[in-house]
Amino acid sequence: GAVVSQHPSWVICKSGTSVKIECRSLDFQATTMFWYRQFPKQSLMLMATSNEGSKATYEQGVEKDKFLINHASLTLSTLTVTSAHPEDSSFYICSASGRDNEQFFGPGTRLTVL
Amino acid sequence: AQSVTQLGSHVSVSEGALVLLRCNYSSSVPPYLFWYVQYPNQGLQLLLKYTSAATLVKGINGFEAEFKKSETSFHLTKPSAHMSDAAEYFCAVSDSGWGGGNKLTFGTGTQLKVEL
């Protein structure tokens, strides 16, 4: 099946700093990418949907100025957590879909904000 | 609006026993339903999906699920559990399409434990 990678797999940062997470589709062109957030022992919550070349669509309650999403190419989307705080610590997962419409999930990024 | 309810946040079975993970959905339109598996610190892997064709869907690793409209259910089963099946399982629903450009709503997950 199609492969989606995320980088980094884990990151620790100080409160107030910004962190960028990359999501790449390695062997297909992803017209749509999704960003999810998962708290320990909980389900995935969709944060935003991004289409290549367009602004991301954020779910209700997600601060678009805090979670900046860029989908500049058909193989790369980035999520930047700006001015991170401890409550932003979570597991962030991206998924990507191409022409066949199936979502393929990345391995996730563990963010810890001290 | 659509939603998914997974009954039982933890299920424990013996190796070789039947696995049954429950999922009930709510959707105002005919749903597309999915089961995903997640191993620790990893992303999600699709086990199977229902897209309005056959109501009994077979997936990978010996899993299958049956869509029952009258019961609004999509329970996941496997006849004989293996130690490698221990993981978190998520049921998800999409109100249109099968999860490509369309949003997925996930259940809260069921942690499957397989004991010797």
Interface residues (C-beta under 8 A of the other chain):
Chain A: V4 Q6 T31 T32 F34 K41 Q42 S43 L44 M45 L46 T49 N51 F91 I93 S95 S97 G98 D100 N101 E102 Q103 F105 G106 P107 G108 R110
Chain B: Y36 N41 Q42 G43 L44 Q45 L46 F90 G97 W98 G99 G100 G101 N102 K103 L104 T105 F106 G107 T108 G109
